[in-house]
Amino acid sequence: MILDHPSPNHGPRADGAGVELLILHYTGMPTATSALERLCDPAAQVSAHYTVDEDGTVYAHVPEDRRAWHAGVSNWRGRGDVNSRSIGVEIVNPGHEFGYRPYPAVQMRAVAELCRAIVGRHGIAPADVIGHSDIAPDRKEDPGELFDWRGLAADGIGIWPEPRAEDEGPADEAEVAALLGRYGYDSAAPRALLSFQRHFYPEAMTGTADAETVRRLRALVRMTGR
């Protein structure tokens, strides 16, 4: 179910900018009500195109042809102004500050259904279905390590690394940084590798490039041809 819950916080996309990214967030507030109020408060100057509640209800805030204010200072594939080229989806969860918890199955099903429709409308590449922490690794942690990125990829939304034998072998810091940058991260960001792990290797969020991190990173770059 999608309910209209309009926000005044939006503007025009930059000249010529088309939608090429889908950014997933968590609300990071104690309740869904407080999150919805903030997303629609003119004084807050933040918004998203949609919010998905824990019971699966979807709230529509900003038309998809408008620029919502969800990404903040961010970068993906070497370009800023992520808001102008993205759709932003908030997912109700208190986040790391207020008692981070797993996302209910009914909520994830609603996220998948919504994302499938958005990706279909805009032709968004699987590798460009990403999290807030991917585009702003030094500032953000959402939607976090409990978000089921792997399950979402199995539903045809986003991508999950599938390493092969050719992805084996050690890597130095320069190669790791280059691979992060090729995939889309700001490789100069100190927490870029940690954000990669939060998304693609959440069981080992060390911020260091162990063998499995390197395998998964190489696999993603190979799978996307970047």
Beta strands, then each sheet from edge to edge (+ up, - down):
strand 1: 2-4
strand 2: 10-11
strand 3: 21-26
strand 4: 50-52
strand 5: 58-60
strand 6: 67-68
strand 7: 86-91
strand 8: 129-131
sheet 1: 1+ 5+ 4- 7- 3- 8-
sheet 2: 2+ 6-
end
